[in-house]
């Protein structure tokens, strides 16, 4: 952690009355972290309208920052502090203030940042093992609802803005897949552990998530992200990139549905 800021997240804000300094290098650094985890995007992004590509990258990078803070590491306290910082930052975005470089792209393009800020305190509780699949999904609804609303504001859903109800189940599925990118099995519901050998818990949970994967819905970037997430789960490793030929096929299908 760097002195005076959380994990290098914040950038300095210019004095009142002046334009914010656009730190392109810092922005590209955060976007680059997401690209490094999802190299498939260099192929899949051709199925996203050019006008949406920069916004999609920044929005994906922000979601990764939030979920890594919530679920990363063996100690929850650093992540909780980072989420508290983000809640303050996102509330500031609605008031025209910005410290984080991702705000250069995102701040003015949506109005539901305070809703996302309010949802962040629900994330640390999702580190705990849920009783069953229903509880696992319900724990993510506050965050997923805020994300779905911002998806609709940024990209629309079938050309329509507003709260993206059709996209909500797909956001939950994407969040569940993101949790598989973290080690250990604390996200596996207790009901899937009962009477089963310890070693296959993650695999059983992955198969359950896949069996209940929702039908396509929501914005085109969300559908493409979800297609890549599902393909990784089906291949048995949430962190392993999908071969390019499969990326082309799955992204094309997701974009047209």
C-alpha positions as CSV (number, residue, x, y, z in Angstrom):
1,X,0.0,0.0,0.0
2,X,1.4,3.3,-1.0
3,X,1.6,6.2,1.4
4,X,-1.5,8.4,1.5
5,X,-3.6,6.3,-0.8
6,X,-5.2,2.8,-1.1
7,X,-3.1,0.4,-3.1
8,X,-2.1,3.2,-5.5
9,X,-5.8,3.7,-6.5
10,X,-6.2,7.4,-6.1
11,X,-4.8,10.1,-8.3
12,X,-4.5,13.7,-7.2
13,X,-7.4,16.0,-7.8
14,X,-6.7,19.4,-9.2
15,X,-7.6,22.5,-7.2
16,X,-11.3,23.6,-7.4
17,X,-12.1,25.6,-10.5
18,X,-9.6,23.8,-12.7
19,X,-10.0,20.7,-14.9
20,X,-9.1,17.3,-13.5
21,X,-5.7,16.0,-14.7
22,X,-6.2,13.1,-17.0
23,X,-3.6,10.5,-16.0
24,X,-3.7,8.3,-19.0
25,X,-0.8,6.2,-17.8
26,X,-2.6,5.3,-14.6
27,X,-5.9,4.6,-16.5
28,X,-4.1,2.2,-18.8
29,X,-2.5,0.5,-15.8
30,X,-5.8,-0.4,-14.3
31,X,-7.3,-1.4,-17.7
32,X,-4.2,-3.5,-18.3
33,X,-4.7,-5.5,-15.1
34,X,-8.1,-6.6,-16.4
35,X,-6.7,-7.3,-19.9
36,X,-4.0,-9.4,-18.3
37,X,-6.6,-11.6,-16.6
38,X,-8.9,-11.7,-19.7
39,X,-6.6,-11.8,-22.7
40,X,-9.5,-13.2,-24.7
41,X,-10.9,-9.6,-24.9
42,X,-8.4,-8.7,-27.6
43,X,-10.5,-11.0,-29.8
44,X,-13.9,-10.6,-28.3
45,X,-14.0,-6.8,-28.3
46,X,-14.6,-6.8,-32.0
47,X,-18.2,-7.8,-31.3
48,X,-18.7,-4.7,-29.1
49,X,-19.6,-1.5,-30.9
50,X,-16.5,0.7,-31.2
51,X,-18.1,3.6,-29.3
52,X,-18.6,1.3,-26.3
53,X,-15.1,-0.4,-26.2
54,X,-13.3,2.1,-24.0
55,X,-16.2,2.4,-21.6
56,X,-16.5,-1.4,-21.5
57,X,-12.8,-1.8,-20.6
58,X,-12.9,0.8,-17.8
59,X,-16.2,-0.7,-16.4
60,X,-14.8,-4.2,-16.4
61,X,-11.6,-3.0,-14.7
62,X,-13.7,-1.3,-12.0
63,X,-15.7,-4.4,-11.3
64,X,-12.5,-6.4,-11.0
65,X,-11.1,-3.9,-8.5
66,X,-14.2,-4.3,-6.4
67,X,-14.5,-8.0,-6.4
68,X,-10.7,-8.5,-5.8
69,X,-11.0,-6.2,-2.8
70,X,-14.0,-8.1,-1.5
71,X,-12.7,-11.7,-2.0
72,X,-8.9,-11.5,-2.3
73,X,-6.5,-12.4,0.4
74,X,-6.8,-14.4,3.6
75,X,-7.4,-11.3,5.7
76,X,-10.6,-9.4,4.9
77,X,-9.7,-6.1,6.6
78,X,-7.5,-4.6,3.8
79,X,-10.3,-5.3,1.3
80,X,-12.9,-3.8,3.6
81,X,-10.9,-0.6,3.8
82,X,-10.5,-0.5,0.1
83,X,-14.2,-1.0,-0.5
84,X,-15.0,1.8,2.0
85,X,-12.6,4.0,0.0
86,X,-14.5,3.0,-3.2
87,X,-17.9,3.8,-1.7
88,X,-16.7,7.3,-0.9
89,X,-15.2,7.6,-4.4
90,X,-18.3,6.5,-6.2
91,X,-20.5,8.8,-4.1
92,X,-18.1,11.6,-5.1
93,X,-18.5,10.7,-8.8
94,X,-22.2,11.7,-8.6
95,X,-21.1,15.1,-7.3
96,X,-18.6,15.8,-10.0
97,X,-15.6,14.8,-7.9
98,X,-13.0,12.2,-8.9
99,X,-9.7,10.8,-7.6
100,X,-9.4,7.5,-9.4
101,X,-8.3,7.3,-13.0
102,X,-11.1,5.0,-14.1
103,X,-13.4,7.9,-13.4
104,X,-11.9,9.7,-16.4
105,X,-13.9,7.4,-18.6
106,X,-16.8,6.4,-16.3
107,X,-17.8,9.2,-14.1
108,X,-20.1,11.2,-16.4
109,X,-21.6,8.3,-18.2
110,X,-23.9,6.9,-15.5
111,X,-25.9,8.2,-12.6
112,X,-26.2,5.0,-10.5
113,X,-22.7,5.3,-8.8
114,X,-24.3,6.1,-5.4
115,X,-26.4,2.9,-5.7
116,X,-23.2,0.9,-6.3
117,X,-21.6,2.7,-3.4
118,X,-24.5,1.7,-1.1
119,X,-24.2,-2.0,-2.3
120,X,-20.5,-2.3,-1.5
121,X,-20.8,-2.9,2.3
122,X,-22.8,-6.1,1.5
123,X,-19.8,-7.6,-0.3
124,X,-17.6,-8.6,2.7
125,X,-20.4,-10.8,4.1
126,X,-20.2,-12.8,0.8
127,X,-16.8,-14.1,1.9
128,X,-18.5,-16.4,4.3
129,X,-19.7,-19.8,3.2
130,X,-23.4,-19.7,2.2
131,X,-25.8,-22.4,3.4
132,X,-27.1,-23.3,0.0
133,X,-27.1,-22.0,-3.7
134,X,-30.1,-19.8,-3.0
135,X,-28.2,-17.9,-0.3
136,X,-25.1,-17.7,-2.4
137,X,-27.1,-15.9,-5.1
138,X,-29.1,-13.7,-2.8
139,X,-26.0,-12.4,-1.1
140,X,-24.9,-10.9,-4.5
141,X,-28.3,-9.3,-5.4
142,X,-27.5,-5.8,-4.0
143,X,-24.3,-5.6,-5.9
144,X,-25.6,-7.3,-9.0
145,X,-28.6,-5.0,-9.1
146,X,-26.4,-1.9,-9.0
147,X,-24.1,-3.4,-11.7
148,X,-27.1,-4.2,-14.0
149,X,-28.4,-0.7,-13.7
150,X,-25.0,0.8,-14.6
151,X,-24.7,-1.7,-17.5
152,X,-28.0,-0.4,-18.9
153,X,-26.9,3.2,-18.4
154,X,-23.6,2.7,-20.1
155,X,-24.7,0.5,-23.0
156,X,-28.4,0.1,-22.9
157,X,-30.2,-3.3,-23.1
158,X,-31.5,-4.1,-26.6
159,X,-31.2,-0.4,-27.3
160,X,-33.1,0.6,-24.1
161,X,-31.7,2.4,-21.1
162,X,-32.9,1.9,-17.5
163,X,-32.6,-0.8,-14.9
164,X,-31.6,-3.9,-16.7
165,X,-33.8,-6.5,-15.1
166,X,-33.2,-9.1,-17.9
167,X,-29.4,-8.7,-17.3
168,X,-29.6,-9.2,-13.5
169,X,-29.3,-13.0,-13.4
170,X,-26.4,-12.8,-15.9
171,X,-24.6,-10.3,-13.7
172,X,-25.0,-12.7,-10.7
173,X,-23.6,-15.6,-12.8
174,X,-20.6,-13.4,-13.8
175,X,-19.9,-12.5,-10.2
176,X,-20.1,-16.2,-9.2
177,X,-17.6,-17.0,-11.9
178,X,-15.3,-14.2,-10.7
179,X,-15.3,-15.8,-7.2
180,X,-13.8,-19.0,-8.7
181,X,-10.8,-16.9,-9.7
182,X,-9.9,-16.7,-6.0
183,X,-8.3,-19.7,-4.3
184,X,-9.9,-22.0,-1.7
185,X,-13.6,-23.0,-1.6
186,X,-15.2,-20.6,0.9
187,X,-17.8,-19.7,-1.7
188,X,-19.0,-23.3,-2.1
189,X,-22.4,-23.7,-0.4
190,X,-22.5,-25.9,2.7
191,X,-25.2,-28.0,1.2
192,X,-22.8,-29.1,-1.6
193,X,-20.1,-30.1,1.0
194,X,-22.3,-32.3,3.2
195,X,-21.4,-35.9,2.9
196,X,-19.0,-35.3,0.0
197,X,-15.2,-35.7,-0.2
198,X,-13.4,-32.4,0.3
199,X,-11.4,-32.3,-2.9
200,X,-14.2,-31.9,-5.4
201,X,-16.2,-29.1,-3.8
202,X,-15.2,-26.4,-6.3
203,X,-16.0,-28.7,-9.2
204,X,-19.4,-29.6,-7.8
205,X,-20.2,-25.9,-7.3
206,X,-19.0,-25.0,-10.8
207,X,-21.2,-27.7,-12.3
208,X,-24.2,-26.3,-10.3
209,X,-23.5,-22.8,-11.5
210,X,-23.2,-23.9,-15.1
211,X,-26.4,-26.0,-14.9
212,X,-28.3,-22.9,-13.7
213,X,-26.6,-20.4,-16.0
214,X,-29.2,-17.9,-17.1
215,X,-30.3,-17.3,-20.7
216,X,-28.8,-14.4,-22.5
217,X,-29.9,-10.9,-21.4
218,X,-28.7,-7.4,-20.9
219,X,-26.2,-5.3,-22.8
220,X,-23.9,-6.7,-25.5
221,X,-20.7,-6.3,-23.4
222,X,-22.4,-8.1,-20.6
223,X,-23.4,-11.0,-22.8
224,X,-19.9,-11.3,-24.2
225,X,-18.3,-11.2,-20.8
226,X,-20.7,-13.8,-19.6
227,X,-20.0,-16.1,-22.6
228,X,-16.3,-16.0,-21.8
229,X,-16.9,-16.6,-18.1
230,X,-19.1,-19.6,-18.8
231,X,-16.6,-21.0,-21.3
232,X,-13.9,-20.9,-18.7
233,X,-16.0,-22.7,-16.1
234,X,-17.0,-25.3,-18.6
235,X,-13.3,-25.9,-19.3
236,X,-12.7,-26.5,-15.6
237,X,-10.5,-23.5,-14.8
238,X,-11.9,-20.0,-14.2
239,X,-8.5,-18.5,-14.6
240,X,-7.4,-20.1,-17.8
241,X,-7.9,-18.2,-21.0
242,X,-10.2,-19.6,-23.7
243,X,-8.6,-20.5,-27.1
244,X,-9.1,-17.9,-29.7
245,X,-11.3,-19.9,-32.0
246,X,-13.7,-20.6,-29.2
247,X,-13.6,-16.9,-28.2
248,X,-14.7,-16.0,-31.8
249,X,-17.5,-18.5,-31.8
250,X,-18.9,-17.7,-28.3
251,X,-18.5,-14.0,-28.6
252,X,-20.3,-13.9,-32.0
253,X,-23.2,-16.0,-30.5
254,X,-23.4,-13.8,-27.4
255,X,-23.4,-10.6,-29.5
256,X,-26.2,-11.6,-31.8
257,X,-28.5,-13.0,-29.1
